[in-house]
Amino acid sequence: MGVAVKLPDGSVRAYDEAVSVKDVAESIGKGLLKDAVAGEVNGQMVDLSAELPDGAELKILTLEDEKGLEVYRHSTAHLMAQALKRLYPDAKLGTGPVIEDGFYYDVDLSVRLTPKDLPKIEEEMHKIIKEDLSIVRRVVSREEASAIYEKAGDHLKLELIRDLPEDAVITIYEQGEFFDLCRGPHLPSTGKIKAFKLLSIAGAYWRGDPDRQMLQRIYGTAWPKKSQMDEYLYFLEEAKKRDHRKIGRELKLYMFSEEAPGMPFYLPNGMIIRNELEKLSRELQVKAGYEEVLTPLMMNRRLWEQSGHWDHYRDNMYFTQADDVPFALKPMNCPGHMLIFKNELRSYRDLPLRLSEFGQVHRHELSGALNGMLRVRTFTQDDAHIFVRPDQIEAEISAAMKLVNEIYSVFGFPYRVELSTRPENSMGSDELWEKAETALKNVLARSRVEYRINDGDGAFYGPKIDFHIRDALKRSHQCATIQLDFQMPEKFDLSYVGEDNERHPPVVIHRAVFGSIDRFIGVMAEHYGGAFPLWLAPVQAKVIPISRTFYDHAGKVVDQMKEAGIRAEMDARDEKVGYKIRTAEVQKVPYMIVIGEKEVQAGTVNVRMRGSKEQESKPIDDLIAEMKKEMKERR
């Protein structure tokens, strides 16, 4: 019986008898056969050995494909699990999924692993690669799978089998003496794995449930080439150096305390950066026609029931009582802005109304998810809500996108755009959601912005455009968002008087640029490695007298710079000049100003810039003028 197979380029290949993905790859060319790792048949991932139905649409996956790389890393996770079973026969295997840039496996072991054990596990993995064991898929019944794992005494796998849907196809992958419950697909053999590294060990609750047993989670990374892995490992080392928590301690920007988990304390240096960010945002928002407001941190429970947060978001909220009335700390600023809009009668001439707020919000995060400034329980949003007529929607979204671009260009952040569509946990009619998503697509199309669809990741009240910035280490961070909302105005019975003297509901555009100012500061700390540009640097100039003789003169220079609005400090320690300069370098101070006899006599200062060994003498007035220009331009 013949089999026809359609390839991604539209061509169709015909075969006289049954063929597998591997057979098709071989018929196309030896190069493709060598590079192939799996197939995608009618949208489903399969092994190379999978036979193809007549009329199948086939994409042959290589390590150049993201999905092919996932197969490669998944097989490396199994490789690690096999090595663990050889070294620790009593090991019980949980789950071993692929994650970004690598994989992990959760295991139940009687011994506590340490980083010193990782090289031993890696050595065993290399042995298995040399054995080049075939990786074979076997379909089993539920009863057979249960019997296999009952014999192995593996309670973790038995639980997974019990929880599989009744109609699930259960598969076990075998390589040599090792087998694992898995839906696959996998590489054809262990010898295909080239470069990997085990990175760390952590504790992890079984299936993410803090009430279940604690397992040991081993993280690793895997790459097609050693050069790619070396580059990635260098990136990890650089990321450690740039860790915003480390930078925060060294530069005295912020701190954390067990008295308020996940809630940052801003130190004086950190407040300088935060205030500068707010200043930038305020300047541009005033030009764009925004009016700033401030709403309470805590509001009555009935408000959150009205807004929909009670039904859709209460697991992430904090609650309290006042005068026996239930209140909640706000997780979002929007309901407060709805009340401000409703506070007075609005006309169509008043729209668009652009309300902005640097609003502090509280959201409950699991303690295990907290991560310095990047994942906190309280943060400040540079929030705005734009109340518009339907005919103003697209123009206002375009203007909001322009504002995002304007602010990100100050920092040199490139970004990509995603359109996030209706989630499962949503409110409102299909018609309103369709209308909102279409409006966002129209704006993106007219703006000629490349974007991708992020299905099901919209807010519960509306679709959104998300902006993902890329930092100096090429990591992506979702920050800015523009959300379109037809729901909230209905919930709060908002209206304006139209030209026809009738009441009409406005549409709300939710907008944030930094997203979370706190998180943005953490991202910036890592992006700049603590070496903030002059306008953001907490200390902009360090004045260094070469001896006590010049303290008075150095003090006058500091005063002169402060009067000009420059954040300057004097290093008055009894230390050598070289040591003081190195200290200023470690503190990432942009300008170091050395003052000695020569400078006093000439009426100049000796200037060295951060990261440079070159020195230059110039009049203090000239230096101040140059620094003020650089600060004003926010270079």
MARNU-904842 format. One record per atom (N, C-alpha, C): x, y, z; residue in one letter. Coordinates in steps of 0.2 Angstrom, whole numbers, plus 5000, padded with zeros to 4 digits. Layout:
BEGIN
XYZA/...
This chain:
BEGIN
500449945000M/500050005000M/500450065000M/500350114995G/500750174995G/500650225000G/501150265001V/501150315007V/501350385003V/500950435004A/501150505002A/501350545008A/501850585007V/502050625013V/502150695010V/501850745014K/501950815012K/502450845016K/502950885013L/503450915017L/503350995018L/503651025022P/503551095023P/503551145017P/503951125012D/503951165006D/503451155001D/502951115003G/502351094999G/502451044995G/503051014994S/503150954990S/502850894993S/502750844989V/502450784991V/502950724989V/503050684993R/503550624991R/503050564992R/503150514987A/502750454987A/503150394988A/502950344992Y/503350284994Y/502850224992Y/503150174990D/502750114988D/502550074994D/502950085000E/502750045006E/502850085012E/502650055018A/502650095024A/503350125025A/503350185028V/503950225029V/503950255036V/504550265039S/504650305045S/504850375043S/504950415049V/505250485048V/505950475046V/506250425049K/506950415047K/507050395040K/506650355037D/506650335030D/506550395025D/506150435027V/506050495023V/506650545023V/506950555029A/507550595030A/508050565025A/508150495025E/508650465021E/508550475014E/507950475012S/507750475005S/507850545002S/507850595007I/508050665005I/508750675004I/509150645009G/509850655009G/510250635015G/510850605014K/511250585020K/511350635025K/511450695023G/511550755027G/511050765032G/510350765029L/509750765034L/509750705038L/509850645036L/509850585040L/510250595046L/510850625045K/511350625050K/511150675055K/510850735053D/510650785057D/509950775061D/509550735058A/508850725060A/508850695067A/508350725072V/508350705079V/507650675080V/507150705076A/506450685078A/505950715072A/505350705072G/504850725067G/504250755070G/503950805066E/503350825068E/502850805063E/502350765065V/501850735060V/501150765062V/500950805057N/500250835058N/500250865064N/500750905066G/500850945072G/500950905078G/501050845078Q/501250805084Q/502050785083Q/502350785089M/503050765089M/503150695090M/503550665086V/503650595086V/504350575085V/504550515087D/505250485086D/505450475078D/506050465077L/506250455070L/505950385068L/505850345072S/505650275070S/504950275069S/504550325070A/503850325070A/503650315062A/503150265061E/502850255054E/502350315053E/502350335046L/501950385044L/501350365041L/500750395042P/500150375039P/500150405032P/499750385028D/499650415021D/499350485021D/499650525018G/499450595018G/499750635024G/500250615027A/500450645033A/500850715031A/500750765035E/501150825034E/501750815039E/502350815036L/502950805040L/503450855040L/503750875046K/504350915047K/504850875050K/505450875047I/505950835050I/506350885054I/506450865061L/506750915066L/507450895066L/507850955066T/508550945068T/508750985074T/509350995076L/509551035082L/509551105080L/509451125074E/509351195072E/508651215074E/508151175075D/507451185077D/507451185084D/507051235087E/506951245094E/506651175097E/506151145093K/505851085096K/506351025095K/506751025090G/507350975090G/507750985096G/507951045098L/508351055104L/508051025110L/507451035110E/507051015116E/507050935117E/507050905111V/507150825111V/507850805114V/508350845111Y/508950835113Y/509050835121Y/508850895123R/508850905130R/508450855135R/507950835132H/507450785136H/507850725136H/508150705131S/508550635131S/509150645135S/509450705136T/510050715141T/509750705148T/509150725149A/508850715156A/508750645157A/508550605152H/508550535153H/509250505154H/509750525151L/510450505151L/510650515159L/510450575161M/510650585168M/510350535173M/509650525172A/509250485176A/509550415176A/509850385170Q/510150325170Q/510750315174Q/511150375173A/511750375177A/511650375184A/511150405187L/510950405194L/510750335196L/510350305192K/510150235194K/510750185194K/511250205190R/511850155190R/512250175197R/512250235198L/512650255204L/512250245211L/511650255210Y/511250255217Y/510650205215Y/510650145215P/510150095213P/509450105216P/509450135222D/508850145226D/508450205224D/508750245219A/508450305217A/507750295214A/507250345216K/506650345213K/506550405209K/506350395203L/506250455198L/505650485198L/505650555199G/505050595198G/504850615191G/504950675189T/504950705183T/505550735180T/505650735174G/506250765171G/506150805165G/505850865166P/505650905160P/506250945157P/506150975151V/506551025148V/506351085150V/506851135152I/506751205154I/507151245149I/507151305150E/507451355145E/508251335146E/508551325140D/509351315140D/509551245143D/509051205146G/509251145149G/508751095151G/508851065157F/508351015159F/508451005167F/508050975170Y/508150955177Y/507750885178Y/507950855183Y/507650785185Y/507550795193Y/506950775195D/506750775202D/506850695204D/507250685210V/507350615212V/507250605219V/507050545221D/507050535228D/507650485230D/508150515234L/508750475235L/508850465243L/509150415245S/509250405252S/509850445254S/510250465249V/510850505251V/510750575249V/511050625252R/511050695251R/511550715246R/511350735240L/511850745235L/512150815236L/512850825234T/513150895235T/513450915228T/513650975227P/513950995221P/514550945219P/514850925224K/515450875223K/515250815220K/514650795220D/514450735217D/514250735209D/514250795207L/514050815200L/514550785195L/515250795196P/515650765191P/515650695191P/515550655196K/515450585196K/514850565192K/514350595193I/513750585189I/513850595181I/514250655180E/514350675173E/514850615170E/515350595174E/515750545171E/515350475169E/514850455173E/514450405171E/514050415165E/513850475164M/513450495158M/513850495152M/514450515153H/514950505147H/515050435145H/515050385150K/515150315149K/514550285145K/513950315147I/513350285143I/513350315136I/513550375135I/513550405128I/514050365124I/514650335127K/515050295123K/514750225121K/514350205126E/513950145124E/513550145118E/513350205117D/512850225111D/512250175111D/511950175117L/511350135118L/510750155114L/510350115110S/509750135106S/509250155111S/508850205110I/508350225114I/507650205110I/507250165113V/506750125110V/506050145114V/505550155110R/504950175113R/504450115113R/504150105119R/503750045119R/503050065122R/502550045119V/501850065121V/501650005126V/501350025132V/501149975137V/500449995139V/500149945142S/499449955145S/499549985152S/499050015155R/499050045161R/499249985166R/498949925166E/499149875170E/499849855170E/500149845164E/500849835163E/501249885166E/501149945165A/501550005167A/501550005175A/500949985178S/500849985185S/501249925188S/501249875184A/501649815187A/502349825187A/502649855181I/503349875181I/503549915186I/503149965188Y/503450015193Y/503249985200Y/502749945201E/502649915208E/503249865209E/503549835204K/504149785205K/504749825207K/504749885203A/505349935205A/505249975211A/504649965214G/504550005221G/504550075220G/504350105214D/504450175213D/503750205214D/503550235220H/502950265221H/502750325217H/503350365215L/503250425211L/502950405205L/503250355201K/502950345194K/502250315195K/502150275200L/501450245201L/500950295202L/501050345205E/500650405206E/500450435199E/501050445195L/500950475189L/500450435184L/500550365185I/500150325180I/499450325183I/499350325189R/498650335192R/498250395189R/498650445188D/498350515187D/498250525179D/498550475175L/498450485168L/497750475166L/497550515161P/496850505158P/496650435156P/496050415156E/495850345155E/496050325148E/496050375143D/496150355136D/496950375134D/497350385139A/498050405138A/498450345135A/498850355130V/499250305127V/499950305131V/500050255135I/500650255140I/501250225136I/501750255137T/502350235133T/502950235138T/503450185137I/504050185141I/504650185136I/505150225138Y/505750225134Y/506250185137Y/506650145133E/507150105136E/507750115133E/508350115136Q/509050125134Q/509450075138Q/509650025135G/510049975139G/509649945145G/509849945151E/509549925156E/509049975159E/509050035157F/508650085160F/507950095156F/507450115160F/506850125157F/506550185161F/506050225157D/505750275160D/505050285157D/504550305161L/503950325159L/503950385156L/503750395150C/503850455146C/503450455140C/503250515138R/502850515131R/503250535125R/503950555127G/504450565122G/504250625118G/504550635112P/505050585108P/505750595111P/506150555108H/506850555111H/507350545105H/507950555106L/508450545101L/508450465099L/508750445094P/508750375092P/509250335097P/509850375099S/510250335103S/510650385108S/510950355113T/511350405118T/511950435115T/512250395110G/512850425107G/512750485103G/512150515102K/511950575099K/512050635103K/512150625110I/512250675114I/512950695115I/513150765114K/513850785113K/514050825119K/513750875121A/513950925126A/513450935131A/513650925137F/513150945143F/513550955149F/513250985154K/513551005160K/512951005166K/513150975171L/512650975177L/512851035181L/512351075183L/512451145186L/512351145193L/511851125196S/511651135203S/511151085205S/511051085212I/510651045215I/510151085220I/509551075220A/509051105224A/508551065227A/508151085232G/507651045234G/506951065230G/506551015230A/505951035226A/505350985229A/504751015230Y/504250975233Y/503950935227Y/503750875228W/503450835223W/502850865220W/502850875214R/502350905210R/502150975212R/502651005215G/502551075217G/502151085223G/501951035227D/501551045232D/501951045239D/501851105242P/502251105249P/502051055254P/501451025253D/501250975258D/501550905256D/501850895251R/502150835249R/502850825250R/503150775249Q/503850755251Q/504350805247Q/504950815250M/505450855247M/505950805243M/506050825236L/506450785232L/507050825231L/507550795228Q/508150825226Q/508150845218Q/508250905216R/508150925209R/508850935207R/509050905201I/509750915198I/509650955192I/509951005191Y/509851055185Y/510451035180Y/510351035174G/510851035169G/510751075163G/511251075159T/511151115152T/511451065147T/511251065141A/511451025135A/511451065129A/511951055125W/512051095118W/512351055113W/512151065107P/512351025101P/513151025100P/513451085102K/514151095101K/514451115108K/515051095109K/515451115115K/515551195115K/515651225110S/515751295109S/515151335111S/514551305110Q/513951335112Q/513851335119Q/514051275122M/513951265129M/514451305133M/515051315130D/515551355134D/515351425134D/515051455128E/514751515128E/514251525133E/513751475134Y/513251485139Y/513551485146Y/514051445147L/514351435154L/514651505156L/514951535151Y/515251605152Y/514751655154Y/514151645150F/513551685151F/513351675159F/513351615161L/513051605168L/513551635173L/514251635172E/514751665176E/514651735176E/514551765170E/514451835170E/513751855173E/513251815173A/512651835176A/512751835184A/513151785186K/513251785194K/513651855196K/514051875192K/514451935193K/513951995193K/513451995189R/512952045188R/512352035192R/512251985197D/511651975200D/511452035204D/510852055203H/510652125206H/510652125213H/510552065216R/510552055224R/511252075226R/511752045223K/512452065225K/512652135224K/512452165218I/512552235216I/512152275221I/511552255223G/511252295228G/511552305235G/511852245237R/512252255243R/512852295242R/513252285237E/513852315236E/513752395235E/513252415232L/513152485230L/512652515235L/512452475240K/511952495245K/511352535242K/511052495238L/510452515234L/509752495238L/509752435240Y/509152405243Y/509352345248Y/508852325252M/508952275256M/508352235257M/508352175260F/507752135262F/507852115269F/507252095272S/507252075279S/506752025280S/506951975285E/506451925286E/505851945289E/505852015292E/505252045295E/504752065289E/504952065283A/504452075277A/504752045271A/504651975271P/504851935265P/504551965259P/505051965254G/504851985247G/504652065247G/504852105252M/504652175252M/505252215252M/505452245247P/506152285247P/506152345252P/506752355255F/506852415258F/507352455254F/507152515252Y/507552555248Y/508052595253Y/508652595251L/509252635255L/509352695251L/509652745254P/509752815250P/509952805243P/510452765242N/510652765235N/510152735230N/509752685233G/509252655228G/508652705227G/508552745232M/507952795231M/508152845226M/508852865225I/509052915220I/508852885213I/509052815212I/508852785206I/508152785205I/507752765210R/507052765209R/506752835207R/506952885211N/506752955210N/506852975203N/507452955200E/507652975193E/507252945188E/507052885189L/506652845185L/505952875185L/505652895191E/505052925191E/505052995188E/505553035189K/505653095186K/505653095178K/505953045175L/505953035168L/505253025166L/504952975169S/504252955167S/503753015168S/503853055173R/503353105174R/503453165169R/504053175167E/504253225162E/503853205155E/503953145153L/503653125147L/502953115147L/502653095153Q/501953085154Q/501553155153Q/501953205157V/501653275156V/501553295149V/502053285145K/502053305138K/501553265134K/501453205136A/500953165133A/500253175135A/500153225140G/499453235142G/499153195148G/499553165152Y/499353125158Y/499253175164Y/498753155168E/498653185175E/498853135180E/499253155185E/499453105190E/498953105196E/498853045198V/498353045204V/498652995209V/498352985215L/498552935220L/497952905223L/497952835224T/497352805227T/497552765233T/497152745237P/497252715244P/497552645243P/498052625247L/498352565247L/497852505249L/497252525253M/496852475255M/496152495254M/495652455251M/495052475250M/494552415252M/493852435252N/493352385255N/493352325250N/493152265253R/493152205249R/492552205244R/492052245245R/491552245240R/491752285233R/492252325234L/492552355228L/492952305223L/493252255227W/493652205223W/493152145221W/492552145224E/492052095221E/491752125215E/491652195215Q/491352235209Q/491852225203Q/492452235205S/492952235199S/493152175196S/492952115200G/493052055197G/493652015200G/494052055204H/494652035207H/494551975212H/493951985215W/493851935220W/493751865217W/493451865212D/493251805208D/493851775205D/494251815202H/494851795197H/495551805200H/495651845206Y/496251855208Y/496451855216Y/495851835220R/495951835227R/496451795230R/496651735227D/497251695229D/497851735230D/497951785226N/498551825226N/498451895230N/497951895234M/497851965238M/497951955245M/498052005248Y/498052015256Y/497452045259Y/497252025264F/496652045267F/496752065274F/496252115277T/496252135284T/495552155285T/495452185291Q/494852215293Q/494952275297Q/494452325296A/494452385300A/493752395302A/493652405308D/492952415311D/492452355309D/492752295309D/492352235307D/492152235300D/492452275296V/492352275289V/492952245285V/492752195280P/493352165277P/493652215272P/494352225272F/494652265267F/495252215263F/495452245258A/496052215254A/496552265252A/497152245253L/497752285250L/497652275243L/497752335239K/497652335232K/498152295228K/497952245224P/498452205220P/498552245213P/498152295212M/498152335205M/497852395207M/497952445203N/497752515204N/497052535200N/496952485196C/496352505191C/495652525195C/495452485200P/494852495203P/494852565206P/495352595209G/495352655211G/495352715206G/495552695200H/495552745195H/494852745192H/494452685192M/493752685190M/493352735195M/493552735201L/493152775206L/493252845204L/493852865203I/494052935201I/493652955195I/493652915190F/493252935184F/492552945186F/492252905190K/491552905191K/491352965196K/491852995199N/491753045204N/491453105201N/491453115195E/491053175192E/490853155185E/490353205183L/490053195176L/490553205171L/490653155166R/491053165161R/490753175154R/491053215150S/490753235143S/491253195138S/490953185132Y/491353155127Y/491953205125Y/491853275127R/492453315126R/493053305131R/492853275137D/493353265142D/493853205140D/493653165135L/494053105133L/494453125127L/495053095127P/495353045132P/495553075138P/495453035144L/495653055150L/496153015152L/496753035153R/497352995155R/497553005162R/497452955166L/497652955173L/498252915175L/498752945178S/499352905179S/499452905187S/499852855189E/499952845196E/500552795197E/500952825202F/501552775204F/501252745210F/500852685209G/500452655214G/500752595217G/500852595223Q/501152535227Q/500552475227Q/500752415225V/500252365225V/500552305229V/500152265232H/500352205235H/500052135232H/500452095231R/500252025228R/500551975231R/500151925233H/500451865237H/500851815232H/501451805233E/501851755229E/502151705234E/502151645232L/502451595236L/503151605238L/503351595244S/504051615246S/504551585242S/504451525239G/504951495235G/505051525228G/504551565226A/504551605220A/504951675221A/505051695227L/505351765228L/506051765225L/506251815222N/506851825219N/507151895219N/507351915225G/507651985225G/507152035223G/507352085218M/506952135216M/506452105210M/506652055207L/506352025201L/505651995203L/505551965209R/504951935210R/504851955218R/504351995219V/504252025226V/503552025227V/503352045234R/502652045236R/502352115236R/502752165236T/502552225235T/502952265230T/502652305226F/503052345221F/502652405219F/502952445215T/502652505213T/502552505205T/501952515203Q/501852515196Q/501852585193Q/502152595187D/502052665184D/501452655180D/500852655183D/500252635180D/499852695177D/499452685172A/499052735169A/498452695167A/497852735167H/497252715164H/496952765159H/496852755153I/496652805148I/495952785147I/495452835148F/494752825147F/494652855140F/494352815135V/494252835129V/493552825126V/493452865121R/492852845117R/493052785112R/492552745109P/492752695105P/493152715099P/493052775096D/493352805090D/494052825092D/494252825098Q/494952855100Q/495452795102Q/495152735102I/495552675105I/496252665101I/496152665095E/496852645091E/497352705091E/497052765091A/497552825092A/497952825098A/497552805104E/497852805110E/498252755112E/498152695109I/498552635110I/499252655106I/499152685100S/499752705096S/500252745100S/499852795103A/500252845107A/500552815113A/500252765116A/500552725122A/501152695120A/501152655114M/501652625111M/502252665110M/502152725107K/502652775106K/502952795112K/502652805118L/502852825124L/503352765127L/503152705126V/503552645128V/504252655124V/504152665118N/504752665114N/505252725116N/504952775117E/505352835119E/505752825126E/505352795131I/505752775137I/506252725136I/506052675133Y/506552615132Y/507152635128Y/507152685123S/507652705120S/508152745124S/507952775130V/508452805134V/508952755137V/508652695138F/509152645141F/509452605136F/509252615130G/509552575124G/509352495124G/508752485127F/508452425127F/508152405121F/508352355117P/507952325112P/507352285115P/506852275111Y/506252235114Y/505852205108Y/505552155110R/505052125106R/504352125108R/503852115104V/503152125106V/502752065106V/502352055110E/501851995110E/501152025111E/500651995107L/499952005108L/499651945112L/499451955119S/499251905123S/498451905123S/498151845121T/497451845120T/497051815126T/496451805125R/495951785130R/496251725134R/496251725141P/496451665145P/495851625147P/495951575150E/495351525152E/494951565157E/495351595162N/495051625168N/494851695166N/494351705162S/494251775159S/493451795161S/493351855160M/492651875161M/492451915155M/491751915153G/491551955148G/491351915142G/490951945137S/490751905131S/491251895126S/491051845122D/491551835116D/491551895111D/490951925111E/490951985106E/491452035108E/491452055115L/491852105117L/492652085117L/492752025118W/493452005117W/493652005110W/493251985106E/493451985098E/493552055096E/493152105099K/493252175097K/493852205100K/494052185106A/494652205109A/495252185105A/495252115104E/495852085101E/495952115094E/495452125090T/495452155083T/495752225084T/495552265089A/495852335089A/496552335090A/496852285095L/497552285096L/497952255090L/497652215086K/497952185080K/498052245075K/497452285074N/497452335069N/498052385071N/498152405077V/498652455079V/499352425077V/499452365079L/500052325078L/500252325070L/499752315066A/499852305059A/499952375056A/499652425059R/499752495056R/500452525058R/500652495064S/501352525067S/501952485064S/501752435060R/502252385057R/502752355062R/502452345067V/502852315073V/502852235072V/503352205072E/503352125072E/503152105079E/502652055079Y/502452025085Y/502251955084Y/502251925090R/501951855090R/501351845095R/500951795093I/500351785097I/500551745103I/500351765109N/500451725115N/499751705118N/499551645115D/498851625116D/498651615123D/498151645126G/497851625132G/498251665138G/498651715137D/499051745142D/498851815143D/498251835141G/497951905142G/497751905150G/497551975151A/497251985158A/496551955158A/496351945164F/495651915164F/495051965162F/495252025161Y/494752075159Y/494852095152Y/495452075149G/495552105142G/496252075139G/496252075132P/496952065129P/497452115130P/498052105129K/498652155130K/499152145125K/499552195124I/500152205121I/500752205126I/501152155126D/501752155131D/502352165127D/502852205131F/503452215128F/504052185132F/504452145129H/504952105132H/505652135130H/505952165135I/506552205134I/507152145134I/507752165131R/508252115131R/508852155134R/509152125139D/509752155143D/510352145139D/510952165143A/511552155140A/511852085139A/511452035143L/511651965143L/511151935138L/510751975135K/510251945130K/509751905133K/509551925139R/508951885143R/508351935142R/507851905141S/507151935140S/506851945147S/506552015147H/506152025153H/505552065151H/504952035153Q/504252065151Q/504152125156Q/504152185153C/504052245157C/503452285155C/503452325150A/502852365148A/502252325146A/501652355147T/501052315145T/500552365143T/500152355138I/499552395136I/499052355135I/498452365139Q/497952315139Q/497252355138Q/496852325134L/496252355132L/495652315136L/495252355138D/494752335143D/494052365142D/493552325140F/492852345139F/492452315145F/492752275150Q/492452245155Q/492352295161Q/492952325163M/492952365169M/492452425169M/492352455164P/491852515164P/491152485165P/491052425162E/490352395164E/490252375171E/490752345174K/490752325181K/490652385185K/490952445184F/490852505188F/490352555185F/489952535180D/489352575178D/489652645176D/490252645172L/490552705170L/490152735164L/490152795163S/489852825157S/490052895156S/489952925150Y/490152995148Y/489553015144Y/489453075144V/488853105140V/489153115133V/488853085128G/489053085121G/488753155118G/488953155111E/488653215107E/487853215107E/487653155107D/486853145107D/486553155114D/486953175119N/486653185125N/486453125129N/486653065126E/486553005129E/487152975133E/487052935138R/487552905141R/487852845137R/488552845138H/488952795134H/489552765139H/489652705139P/490252675143P/490852695139P/491352715143P/492052725140P/492352655139P/492952655136V/493352605135V/494052625139V/494352575143V/494852585147V/495552555144V/496052595143I/496652565141I/497152565147I/497352505150H/497852505155H/498552505152H/498952545155R/499652555153R/500152555158R/500752525157A/501252525162A/501952525157A/502452565159V/503052565154V/503552525158V/503752545164F/504252505168F/503952445170F/503252445171G/502952385174G/502952385181G/503452355184S/503652365191S/504252405191S/504252465195I/504852505195I/505352465199I/505152425204D/505652385208D/506052335203D/505652295200R/505952245195R/506352275190R/506152335187F/506552375182F/507252395185F/507252415191I/507852435194I/508352365195I/508052315197G/508452255197G/508652235190G/508252235185V/508452225178V/509052265176V/508952335177M/509452385176M/510152365179M/510052355186A/510752335189A/511152285186A/510752225183E/511152175180E/511352195173E/510852235170H/511052255163H/511652295163H/511752345167Y/512352385168Y/512852365172Y/512752305175G/513252275180G/513452325186G/512952365187G/513052415193G/513352475190G/513552485184A/513852545181A/513352585178A/512952615182F/512352655180F/512652715176F/512252735171P/512452795167P/512452855172P/512752905170L/512852965174L/512252985178L/511752995174W/511053025176W/510752985181W/510852915181L/510552875186L/511052855192L/511752865191A/512152845196A/512052875203A/512052845209P/511852875215P/512452925217P/513052905216V/513652945217V/513952965210V/513853025208Q/514053045201Q/514853065201Q/515053085206A/515753105206A/516053095213A/516653065213K/517053055219K/517653105219K/517653145224V/518253195224V/518753165229V/519453155226I/519953125230I/520553175231I/520553205237P/521153235239P/521753195240P/522353215238I/522953165238I/523253165245I/523053215249S/523253215256S/522853265260S/522853265267R/522453315271R/522553385269R/523153405267T/523253475265T/522753495260T/522453455256F/521953475251F/521253465252F/521153445259Y/520453435261Y/519953495260Y/520253545262D/519753605261D/519653625254D/520153625250H/519953635243H/519553585240H/519653525241A/519253465239A/518453475241A/518453495248G/517753515250G/517353565246G/517753615244K/517453675240K/517253645233K/517653605231V/517453575224V/516853535225V/516753495230V/516153455231V/515553505232V/515653555236D/515053605237D/514853635230D/515353655226Q/515253685220Q/514853635215Q/515053575215M/514653525211M/513953515214M/513853505220K/513253495223K/512753555221K/513053615222E/512653675220E/512353675213E/512753635209A/512553635201A/512153575200A/511953535206G/511453475205G/511853415204G/512453405205I/512853345204I/512953315211I/512853245211R/512953205217R/513653195218R/513953235222A/514753225223A/514853205230A/515453165231E/515653155238E/516353155238E/516653175244M/517353175245M/517653115249M/518153075246D/518453025250D/518953055255D/518853065261A/519253095266A/519653045270A/519652975268R/520052925272R/520852935271R/521152915276D/521952925276D/522152865272D/522052855266E/522252805262E/522652835256E/523052785252K/523352815246K/522852825241K/523052875236V/522652895231V/522452835226V/522952785225G/522752725221G/522252685224G/522252675231Y/521752635234Y/521052675234Y/521052735234K/520452775234K/520152765227K/520552775222I/520252765215I/520052695214I/520352645216R/520052575215R/519452565219R/519352595225T/518752595229T/518152625225T/518352685222A/517852725218A/517652675211A/518152645209E/517952595203E/517552545205E/517652515211V/517252455213V/516552485215V/516452545217Q/515852575218Q/515452605212Q/515852595206K/515552605200K/515352685199K/515752725202V/515652795202V/515952825195V/515452855191P/515652875184P/516252925184P/516352975188Y/516953025188Y/517353025194Y/517953015193M/518453015199M/518853085198M/518853125203I/519153195203I/519753195208I/520353195206V/520953195210V/521153265211V/521353285217I/521553355218I/522253355222I/522753385220G/523353395223G/523653465222G/524253475223E/524553545223E/524553565216E/524653525211K/524653545204K/523953575202K/523453545204E/522753565202E/522553625206E/522753635212V/522653695216V/522953755213V/523553745211Q/523953805208Q/523653825201Q/523453775197A/523253785191A/522453805191A/522153795196G/521453805196G/521053755192G/521253695192T/520953635188T/520853575192T/520553525189V/520453465193V/520753405188V/520953355191N/521253295187N/520653245187N/520453235181V/519753195180V/519953125177V/519653075180R/519753005177R/519052975177R/518852945171M/518152925170M/518152845172M/517552825174R/517552755176R/517752705170R/518052655171G/518252605166G/518852635162G/519152695163S/519652715159S/520252735163S/520852725161K/521452745164K/521752805162K/521452835157E/521652905155E/521452955160E/521853005160Q/521753065165Q/521753125161Q/521353175163E/521353245160E/521253295165E/521653355164S/521553405168S/521153465165S/520653485169K/520253535166K/519953585171K/519753645169P/519453685175P/518753655177P/518653665184I/518053635187I/517453655183I/517353725181D/516753745178D/516653705172D/517153695168D/517053655162D/516853585163D/517153555168L/516853485170L/516153485172L/515953535176I/515253535178I/514853545172I/514953585168A/514553605162A/514453535158A/515053505157E/515053435153E/514553385156E/514653385163M/514253335167M/513553345166M/513353415167K/512653435167K/512353425160K/512753425155K/512453415148K/512353345147K/512853305150E/512753225149E/512153205153E/512053235159M/511453215163M/510753235160M/510753295157K/510153325154K/509953275148K/510453255144E/510353215139E/510153145140E/510353125147R/510253055149R/510553005144R/511253015143R/511552975139R/511652905142R/
